[in-house]
Amino acid sequence: MTLRDPRMPRLLGVLLLMVGLAAGCRDGGSPKSMTTAGSVAASADGSASVKLGPNSSLVEIAKAYVLWLDGEKYDKAFALHDEGMQQAVTEKKQRDAWNAVVGKYGAFESVLRTSQGEMKGYQVVVVTCKFEQEELGIRVVLNKDKQVSGMQFVAPEPAGVASGSATAAGPPRRPQTPKPPHPYLERGVRYTNPTDGSLIVGTLTLPKGGGRHPAALMITGSGGQDRDETIFHHKPFLVIADHLTRKGIAVLRVDDRGVGKSTGQAAKATVETHATDVSVGVAFLRKHPDIDRTRIGLIGHSEGGIIAPLVAAEDQDIAFIVSLAGSGVSGQQLVPIQVGLMARRQLKLPEEVVGKMVAVQQKIMKLVASGAGEAALRPVVKEGIELGLAQAPPEQPKMSKEQLEAAVADGAAKLCSPWFRSFTKLNPAVAWGKVRCPVLILVGEKDSQVPPDANLPPLRKALAGHSDARFERREGLNHLFQHAETGFVDEYATIEETFDPATLELMSTWLAERVLKAK
């Protein structure tokens, strides 16, 4: 495996999984991405003309950072670093890393294109560059103050002509995204969770016509999400809401606490906290004059498919649940499965290495579930990171001792977050066993984040005695219910389809039989 091998970013993904972070990101850590195209040519001293101001965009800062490295303006590049980077990376280390890349790939020629995304509170800009012998991506991570918090050499982003990617003309094609005017009503809504005063803000779509309508409350997956569950310009919750409302079912979708217009401290929230937000949303719908309080149900994606049964187990008046890629096992079991799947099928690492990675991840998750603190976690987190780094190609810039220790400390701290601890310990099968309303379980056959072979059996067992539970393994679909080749996260952005139309029809037909005929 070489540095220019497209599997390299996937290896980095495994490193994140090795410290248990992927389960805390939206759908395996996939950034919300926007790609732009364009070429910035380098001159003999192209960096000299680069100027930044207080209003410079993140893309402009990332491009300047790269051009300054090429122009040997290491002092200017270093000045962009945040405090952590300044302590971990000296100007000499910057110079050595850049010279190593130039020695491998030839002279830097130009910036070809950029992609911008968001991950765990940081902005990520990948600057794809043309070197004399090869294209290479430079991933620049920036904090909220527009300071550089990290830099990595990665595989190049796909060119603008690739399916689903953006071109200079605009964002990637998303043909399923609904365009106004809509044949239904849209209402802005807001309500407060009385347990902590968090304000939840969202959109309620209502079928036209009199009477009280059945309603579905949408529940997002892990990580802070907006009301449309936007990812890579896809808006799956908007697509689902549009489809169902056209069929006569009202849909409430909301910004997660701490996201968009909703307030609340997401960092202190647990899975159970999010469940209270959902319960408050159900209570809001029951008081709404256009909603039939006896026909309100839940549609949850990923973590939302865990939260839905938690709410319904306590509220026997929930009318239905649709679970989209919800797991059937605890996070303690799920994350090692994710690691093994990625390492084996995506990275194609030797089985001996796969086994070691899974074993280390199992140790990490067991410690988290037991309530171990950061000090107890650091040695095994370090073991996991070092195991992952050992699989990197020899030309990959080495991580310094200071950088390694910082990564270990950061990983251990994130593993101790309230949400991750709750996700690790929660067994969704327990709540499913208490659910009495009609249930539709949908999983993608190619889902790499909630693999069906590991998650469907415990769900079937938990609902074995249920009188109205349907299970559908959707052929060829990934975690987002897109038609996919591999099902891995790196495909999400390149697929134009947002949500399989046949699965939309299945959902609406199933719901119509239960809540529309119940008038």
WOBELNOR-V134603 format. One record per residue. N is the residue number from 1. RES is the residue in one letter. BURIAL is # if it has 9 or more other C-alpha atoms within 8 Angstrom, else .. Layout:
BEGIN
n | res | burial
N | RES | BURIAL
N | RES | BURIAL
END
This chain:
BEGIN
n | res | burial
1 | M | .
2 | T | .
3 | L | #
4 | R | #
5 | D | .
6 | P | .
7 | R | #
8 | M | #
9 | P | #
10 | R | #
11 | L | #
12 | L | .
13 | G | #
14 | V | #
15 | L | #
16 | L | #
17 | L | #
18 | M | #
19 | V | #
20 | G | #
21 | L | #
22 | A | #
23 | A | #
24 | G | #
25 | C | #
26 | R | #
27 | D | #
28 | G | #
29 | G | #
30 | S | #
31 | P | #
32 | K | #
33 | S | #
34 | M | #
35 | T | #
36 | T | #
37 | A | #
38 | G | #
39 | S | .
40 | V | .
41 | A | .
42 | A | #
43 | S | .
44 | A | .
45 | D | .
46 | G | #
47 | S | #
48 | A | .
49 | S | .
50 | V | .
51 | K | .
52 | L | #
53 | G | .
54 | P | .
55 | N | .
56 | S | .
57 | S | .
58 | L | #
59 | V | #
60 | E | #
61 | I | #
62 | A | #
63 | K | #
64 | A | #
65 | Y | #
66 | V | #
67 | L | #
68 | W | #
69 | L | #
70 | D | #
71 | G | #
72 | E | .
73 | K | #
74 | Y | #
75 | D | .
76 | K | #
77 | A | #
78 | F | #
79 | A | .
80 | L | #
81 | H | #
82 | D | #
83 | E | .
84 | G | .
85 | M | #
86 | Q | #
87 | Q | .
88 | A | #
89 | V | .
90 | T | #
91 | E | #
92 | K | .
93 | K | .
94 | Q | #
95 | R | #
96 | D | .
97 | A | #
98 | W | #
99 | N | .
100 | A | #
101 | V | #
102 | V | #
103 | G | .
104 | K | .
105 | Y | #
106 | G | #
107 | A | .
108 | F | #
109 | E | #
110 | S | #
111 | V | #
112 | L | #
113 | R | #
114 | T | #
115 | S | #
116 | Q | #
117 | G | #
118 | E | #
119 | M | #
120 | K | .
121 | G | .
122 | Y | #
123 | Q | #
124 | V | #
125 | V | #
126 | V | #
127 | V | #
128 | T | #
129 | C | #
130 | K | #
131 | F | #
132 | E | #
133 | Q | .
134 | E | .
135 | E | #
136 | L | #
137 | G | #
138 | I | #
139 | R | #
140 | V | #
141 | V | #
142 | L | #
143 | N | #
144 | K | .
145 | D | .
146 | K | .
147 | Q | #
148 | V | #
149 | S | #
150 | G | #
151 | M | #
152 | Q | .
153 | F | #
154 | V | #
155 | A | #
156 | P | #
157 | E | #
158 | P | .
159 | A | .
160 | G | #
161 | V | .
162 | A | .
163 | S | .
164 | G | #
165 | S | #
166 | A | #
167 | T | #
168 | A | .
169 | A | .
170 | G | .
171 | P | #
172 | P | #
173 | R | .
174 | R | #
175 | P | .
176 | Q | .
177 | T | #
178 | P | .
179 | K | .
180 | P | .
181 | P | .
182 | H | .
183 | P | .
184 | Y | #
185 | L | #
186 | E | .
187 | R | .
188 | G | .
189 | V | .
190 | R | .
191 | Y | #
192 | T | #
193 | N | #
194 | P | .
195 | T | .
196 | D | .
197 | G | .
198 | S | #
199 | L | #
200 | I | #
201 | V | #
202 | G | #
203 | T | #
204 | L | #
205 | T | #
206 | L | #
207 | P | #
208 | K | .
209 | G | .
210 | G | .
211 | G | .
212 | R | .
213 | H | #
214 | P | #
215 | A | #
216 | A | #
217 | L | #
218 | M | #
219 | I | #
220 | T | #
221 | G | #
222 | S | #
223 | G | .
224 | G | #
225 | Q | #
226 | D | #
227 | R | #
228 | D | #
229 | E | #
230 | T | #
231 | I | #
232 | F | #
233 | H | #
234 | H | #
235 | K | #
236 | P | #
237 | F | #
238 | L | #
239 | V | #
240 | I | #
241 | A | #
242 | D | #
243 | H | #
244 | L | #
245 | T | #
246 | R | #
247 | K | .
248 | G | #
249 | I | #
250 | A | #
251 | V | #
252 | L | #
253 | R | #
254 | V | #
255 | D | #
256 | D | #
257 | R | #
258 | G | #
259 | V | #
260 | G | .
261 | K | #
262 | S | #
263 | T | #
264 | G | #
265 | Q | .
266 | A | .
267 | A | .
268 | K | .
269 | A | #
270 | T | #
271 | V | #
272 | E | #
273 | T | .
274 | H | #
275 | A | #
276 | T | #
277 | D | #
278 | V | #
279 | S | #
280 | V | #
281 | G | #
282 | V | #
283 | A | .
284 | F | #
285 | L | #
286 | R | #
287 | K | .
288 | H | .
289 | P | .
290 | D | .
291 | I | #
292 | D | #
293 | R | #
294 | T | .
295 | R | #
296 | I | #
297 | G | #
298 | L | #
299 | I | #
300 | G | #
301 | H | #
302 | S | #
303 | E | #
304 | G | #
305 | G | #
306 | I | #
307 | I | #
308 | A | #
309 | P | #
310 | L | #
311 | V | #
312 | A | #
313 | A | #
314 | E | .
315 | D | .
316 | Q | #
317 | D | .
318 | I | #
319 | A | #
320 | F | #
321 | I | #
322 | V | #
323 | S | #
324 | L | #
325 | A | #
326 | G | #
327 | S | #
328 | G | #
329 | V | #
330 | S | #
331 | G | #
332 | Q | #
333 | Q | #
334 | L | #
335 | V | #
336 | P | #
337 | I | #
338 | Q | #
339 | V | #
340 | G | #
341 | L | #
342 | M | #
343 | A | #
344 | R | #
345 | R | .
346 | Q | #
347 | L | #
348 | K | .
349 | L | .
350 | P | .
351 | E | .
352 | E | .
353 | V | .
354 | V | #
355 | G | #
356 | K | .
357 | M | #
358 | V | #
359 | A | #
360 | V | #
361 | Q | #
362 | Q | #
363 | K | #
364 | I | #
365 | M | #
366 | K | #
367 | L | #
368 | V | #
369 | A | #
370 | S | .
371 | G | .
372 | A | #
373 | G | .
374 | E | #
375 | A | .
376 | A | #
377 | L | #
378 | R | #
379 | P | .
380 | V | #
381 | V | #
382 | K | #
383 | E | #
384 | G | #
385 | I | #
386 | E | .
387 | L | #
388 | G | #
389 | L | .
390 | A | .
391 | Q | .
392 | A | #
393 | P | .
394 | P | .
395 | E | .
396 | Q | .
397 | P | .
398 | K | .
399 | M | .
400 | S | .
401 | K | .
402 | E | .
403 | Q | #
404 | L | #
405 | E | #
406 | A | .
407 | A | .
408 | V | #
409 | A | #
410 | D | .
411 | G | #
412 | A | #
413 | A | #
414 | K | #
415 | L | #
416 | C | #
417 | S | #
418 | P | #
419 | W | #
420 | F | #
421 | R | #
422 | S | #
423 | F | #
424 | T | #
425 | K | #
426 | L | .
427 | N | #
428 | P | #
429 | A | #
430 | V | .
431 | A | #
432 | W | #
433 | G | .
434 | K | .
435 | V | #
436 | R | .
437 | C | #
438 | P | #
439 | V | #
440 | L | #
441 | I | #
442 | L | #
443 | V | #
444 | G | #
445 | E | #
446 | K | #
447 | D | #
448 | S | #
449 | Q | #
450 | V | #
451 | P | #
452 | P | #
453 | D | .
454 | A | #
455 | N | #
456 | L | #
457 | P | #
458 | P | #
459 | L | #
460 | R | #
461 | K | .
462 | A | #
463 | L | #
464 | A | .
465 | G | .
466 | H | .
467 | S | .
468 | D | .
469 | A | #
470 | R | .
471 | F | .
472 | E | .
473 | R | #
474 | R | #
475 | E | .
476 | G | #
477 | L | #
478 | N | #
479 | H | #
480 | L | #
481 | F | #
482 | Q | #
483 | H | #
484 | A | #
485 | E | .
486 | T | .
487 | G | #
488 | F | #
489 | V | #
490 | D | .
491 | E | #
492 | Y | #
493 | A | #
494 | T | #
495 | I | #
496 | E | #
497 | E | #
498 | T | #
499 | F | #
500 | D | #
501 | P | .
502 | A | .
503 | T | #
504 | L | #
505 | E | .
506 | L | .
507 | M | #
508 | S | #
509 | T | .
510 | W | #
511 | L | #
512 | A | #
513 | E | #
514 | R | #
515 | V | #
516 | L | #
517 | K | .
518 | A | .
519 | K | .
END
